[in-house]
Amino acid sequence: MRRTVSDIRSMKTEGKKISMLTAYDASMARLLSSCGVVDILLVGDSLGMVMLGYDSTVPVTMEEMLHHAKAVRRGAPNAFIVGDMPFGAYQTGERDAVFNGMRFMKEAGCDAVKLEGGLVMCGVVRALVDAGIPVMAHIGLTPQTAGQLGGYKLQGKGLDAARRLLAEARGLEEAGAFAVVMECIPSGLAQVITQNISIPTIGIGAGVNCDGQVLVTHDLLGMFDKFIPKFVKKYCDMAPVIKESIMQYDLEVKAGSFPGPEHGFTGQGDYSQILVS
């Protein structure tokens, strides 16, 4: 049974931790969903680096996001899926934000959207929610505007910066967001924010005292090693295993040992007879 926004919100009041992982294609979505434990699948714009080879999330388009979100929904029809609003899909105003948010819901079958930004985005969040589009907010390190933040650095270090992040979380809550991702902020600050807002906080590099956690699935599986943030934990190291399997396949093909008899099919008759005119 697919979770709802109400289910996610109630997990905070019930003291239940929320797990969220990224999914970009049907096969991974099917695998994650089959585990029956992950609460939210995020079609993150991080697919720009992980799947499309971009240097950042900025070049990712709406069409690319919808393409991947549709695949994830097909792979996990019963999952709670959040679609990441890409750069340029909502910064141009409330009308564009609602239009693009509706595309995630109508065309891709997402259950909610996620967008980056603090107080400046409260009007956009409110417009989306008023249009019936659930919104997950994202504060702290916001990758789409990392250049303005001085790069991929810890946010909220000083008291003024910390107060600003608390004000942003409260403002987004008031605007109607049902949850907020907090990325790369001090653990103590994340704990204070979590304790002082009623909506769930989902941390990534924000310590254990958030209401939930999110990671890029390819990172935790050890499949993407171009850039590994400090807050990533590798639960396995799949890249060497994959490379070794590929090399073994190539070796067997060139040696003529694959495919073996067990990998082929037999028919009826003597096929050499097809050469007889």
C-alpha positions as CSV (number, residue, x, y, z in Angstrom):
1,M,0.0,0.0,0.0
2,R,1.4,3.4,-1.1
3,R,2.3,5.8,1.7
4,T,0.7,9.2,1.8
5,V,1.9,12.7,2.9
6,S,-0.1,12.2,6.1
7,D,1.7,8.9,6.7
8,I,5.1,10.6,6.4
9,R,4.1,13.5,8.7
10,S,2.7,11.1,11.3
11,M,6.0,9.2,11.4
12,K,7.6,12.2,13.2
13,T,4.8,12.4,15.8
14,E,5.1,8.6,16.4
15,G,8.9,8.8,16.7
16,K,9.5,6.6,13.7
17,K,12.6,7.3,11.6
18,I,12.1,8.0,7.9
19,S,14.3,6.4,5.2
20,M,14.7,8.0,1.8
21,L,16.8,6.8,-1.1
22,T,17.3,8.0,-4.7
23,A,16.0,6.1,-7.7
24,Y,16.6,7.1,-11.3
25,D,15.3,4.1,-13.3
26,A,12.8,1.3,-13.3
27,S,15.2,-1.6,-12.4
28,M,16.6,0.2,-9.3
29,A,13.2,1.4,-8.3
30,R,11.9,-2.1,-8.5
31,L,14.7,-3.4,-6.4
32,L,14.3,-0.7,-3.7
33,S,10.6,-1.2,-3.6
34,S,10.9,-4.9,-3.3
35,C,12.7,-4.6,0.0
36,G,9.5,-3.2,1.4
37,V,11.2,-0.9,3.9
38,V,12.3,2.3,2.3
39,D,9.7,5.0,3.0
40,I,10.4,7.4,0.1
41,L,12.0,7.2,-3.3
42,L,13.5,10.4,-4.5
43,V,14.0,11.0,-8.2
44,G,16.8,13.5,-7.4
45,D,18.3,15.9,-9.9
46,S,21.6,14.3,-8.7
47,L,20.8,12.0,-11.7
48,G,22.6,14.8,-13.7
49,M,25.9,13.6,-12.3
50,V,25.1,10.0,-11.6
51,M,23.3,9.0,-14.7
52,L,23.9,11.8,-17.3
53,G,27.5,12.7,-16.8
54,Y,27.0,16.4,-16.0
55,D,29.3,18.2,-13.6
56,S,26.5,19.5,-11.5
57,T,22.7,19.4,-11.1
58,V,22.3,22.8,-12.9
59,P,22.0,21.5,-16.5
60,V,19.3,19.0,-15.7
61,T,16.0,19.8,-17.6
62,M,12.4,19.2,-16.8
63,E,12.1,16.7,-19.7
64,E,15.0,14.7,-18.3
65,M,13.5,14.7,-14.8
66,L,10.1,13.6,-16.1
67,H,11.7,10.9,-18.3
68,H,13.4,9.3,-15.2
69,A,10.5,9.9,-12.9
70,K,8.2,8.0,-15.2
71,A,10.6,5.1,-15.3
72,V,10.8,5.0,-11.5
73,R,7.0,5.0,-11.2
74,R,6.8,2.1,-13.6
75,G,9.3,0.2,-11.6
76,A,7.8,1.0,-8.2
77,P,4.0,1.5,-8.7
78,N,3.3,1.3,-4.9
79,A,6.1,3.6,-3.7
80,F,5.9,7.1,-2.4
81,I,7.8,9.0,-5.0
82,V,9.1,12.6,-4.8
83,G,10.3,14.3,-8.0
84,D,13.1,16.9,-7.7
85,M,12.2,20.2,-9.3
86,P,15.3,21.0,-11.5
87,F,17.0,24.4,-11.7
88,G,14.9,26.8,-13.7
89,A,11.6,24.9,-13.2
90,Y,10.4,27.1,-10.3
91,Q,12.7,30.1,-9.8
92,T,11.0,32.0,-12.5
93,G,7.8,32.4,-10.5
94,E,4.8,30.8,-9.0
95,R,3.0,30.2,-12.3
96,D,5.9,28.2,-13.8
97,A,6.4,26.3,-10.5
98,V,2.8,25.2,-10.4
99,F,2.8,24.2,-14.1
100,N,6.0,22.1,-13.7
101,G,4.8,20.7,-10.4
102,M,1.6,19.5,-12.1
103,R,3.7,17.8,-14.8
104,F,5.5,15.8,-12.1
105,M,2.1,14.7,-10.7
106,K,0.1,14.2,-14.0
107,E,2.8,12.9,-16.4
108,A,5.2,11.1,-14.1
109,G,2.8,10.0,-11.3
110,C,4.8,11.5,-8.5
111,D,3.3,11.9,-5.1
112,A,5.1,15.1,-4.2
113,V,7.9,17.5,-5.5
114,K,11.0,18.8,-3.8
115,L,12.5,22.2,-4.3
116,E,15.5,24.0,-2.9
117,G,15.6,27.4,-1.1
118,G,14.6,29.0,2.1
119,L,12.4,32.1,2.9
120,V,12.6,33.3,-0.7
121,M,10.8,30.2,-1.8
122,C,8.0,30.3,0.7
123,G,5.6,32.0,-1.8
124,V,6.3,29.3,-4.4
125,V,5.8,26.5,-1.8
126,R,2.5,28.1,-0.8
127,A,1.3,28.3,-4.4
128,L,2.2,24.7,-5.1
129,V,0.4,23.5,-2.0
130,D,-2.6,25.6,-2.8
131,A,-2.7,23.9,-6.2
132,G,-2.8,20.5,-4.5
133,I,0.9,19.6,-5.0
134,P,2.7,18.4,-1.8
135,V,6.1,19.9,-1.3
136,M,9.2,18.7,0.3
137,A,11.6,21.6,1.0
138,H,15.4,21.6,1.0
139,I,17.7,24.0,3.0
140,G,21.3,24.2,4.0
141,L,23.6,23.2,1.2
142,T,21.4,23.6,-1.9
143,P,23.4,22.1,-4.8
144,Q,21.5,24.1,-7.5
145,T,22.9,27.3,-6.0
146,A,26.1,26.0,-4.4
147,G,28.1,28.7,-6.3
148,Q,26.3,31.4,-4.3
149,L,27.1,29.6,-1.1
150,G,30.8,29.4,-1.7
151,G,30.8,25.8,-3.0
152,Y,29.9,22.5,-1.4
153,K,30.6,23.6,2.1
154,L,29.1,23.2,5.6
155,Q,26.2,25.7,6.1
156,G,24.9,27.3,9.3
157,K,28.2,27.4,11.2
158,G,27.8,30.7,13.0
159,L,24.9,31.8,15.2
160,D,23.5,34.2,12.6
161,A,23.6,31.6,9.9
162,A,22.0,29.1,12.3
163,R,19.2,31.5,13.2
164,R,18.6,32.0,9.4
165,L,18.3,28.3,8.8
166,L,15.8,27.9,11.7
167,A,13.8,30.8,10.3
168,E,13.8,29.2,6.9
169,A,12.6,25.9,8.2
170,R,9.8,27.6,10.2
171,G,8.8,29.7,7.2
172,L,8.7,26.7,4.9
173,E,6.6,24.8,7.5
174,E,4.2,27.7,7.6
175,A,4.0,27.9,3.8
176,G,2.8,24.3,3.8
177,A,5.8,22.1,3.1
178,F,5.2,18.6,4.6
179,A,8.9,17.9,5.2
180,V,12.3,19.5,4.8
181,V,15.6,18.1,3.7
182,M,18.6,19.6,5.6
183,E,21.9,19.1,3.9
184,C,25.4,19.6,5.2
185,I,24.6,21.5,8.4
186,P,26.0,21.0,12.0
187,S,24.4,18.1,13.8
188,G,23.5,20.3,16.8
189,L,21.7,22.8,14.6
190,A,19.8,20.1,12.8
191,Q,18.7,18.7,16.2
192,V,17.4,22.2,17.3
193,I,15.5,22.7,14.1
194,T,14.1,19.2,14.2
195,Q,12.8,19.8,17.8
196,N,11.3,23.2,16.9
197,I,9.2,22.5,13.8
198,S,6.3,20.1,13.5
199,I,7.1,18.7,10.0
200,P,9.7,15.9,9.5
201,T,13.3,16.8,8.9
202,I,15.3,14.5,6.6
203,G,19.1,14.9,6.9
204,I,22.0,14.4,4.6
205,G,25.2,15.3,6.3
206,A,23.1,16.7,9.2
207,G,23.6,14.1,11.9
208,V,21.5,11.4,13.5
209,N,19.0,13.6,15.3
210,C,16.9,14.4,12.2
211,D,13.6,12.6,11.7
212,G,15.0,10.7,8.7
213,Q,17.9,10.3,6.4
214,V,18.5,10.4,2.6
215,L,21.4,9.1,0.6
216,V,22.2,8.7,-3.1
217,T,21.7,5.0,-3.7
218,H,24.7,4.7,-6.0
219,D,26.8,6.2,-3.3
220,L,25.8,3.8,-0.5
221,L,26.3,0.9,-3.0
222,G,29.8,2.1,-3.9
223,M,28.9,2.5,-7.6
224,F,29.6,6.2,-8.0
225,D,33.1,7.2,-6.9
226,K,33.6,10.5,-8.9
227,F,32.9,12.5,-5.8
228,I,32.3,11.0,-2.3
229,P,31.1,13.5,0.3
230,K,32.1,13.0,4.0
231,F,28.6,12.2,5.0
232,V,28.3,9.2,2.7
233,K,28.6,5.7,4.1
234,K,29.4,2.9,1.7
235,Y,27.4,-0.1,2.7
236,C,29.1,-2.2,0.0
237,D,31.7,-1.5,-2.7
238,M,30.0,-2.6,-6.0
239,A,32.3,-0.9,-8.5
240,P,35.2,-3.4,-8.2
241,V,32.7,-6.3,-8.4
242,I,31.1,-4.9,-11.5
243,K,34.4,-4.3,-13.2
244,E,35.7,-7.8,-12.3
245,S,32.5,-9.3,-13.8
246,I,32.9,-7.4,-17.0
247,M,36.5,-8.4,-17.4
248,Q,35.6,-12.0,-16.7
249,Y,32.8,-11.9,-19.4
250,D,35.2,-10.4,-21.9
251,L,37.8,-13.0,-21.2
252,E,35.3,-15.9,-21.6
253,V,33.9,-14.5,-24.8
254,K,37.3,-14.1,-26.4
255,A,38.3,-17.6,-25.1
256,G,35.2,-19.1,-26.6
257,S,34.0,-20.5,-23.3
258,F,30.9,-18.3,-23.2
259,P,28.2,-19.1,-24.0
260,G,28.3,-22.7,-22.9
261,P,25.8,-25.5,-23.9
262,E,23.7,-24.6,-20.9
263,H,23.2,-21.1,-22.3
264,G,21.9,-22.1,-25.7
265,F,18.8,-23.6,-27.3
266,T,18.3,-26.8,-29.2
267,G,15.9,-27.3,-32.1
268,Q,14.7,-30.1,-34.2
269,G,16.2,-31.5,-37.4
270,D,19.6,-31.3,-39.1
271,Y,20.1,-27.6,-39.8
272,S,22.9,-28.4,-42.2
273,Q,20.1,-29.4,-44.6
274,I,19.2,-25.7,-45.1
275,L,22.4,-25.6,-47.3
276,V,21.0,-28.2,-49.7
277,S,19.2,-26.7,-52.6
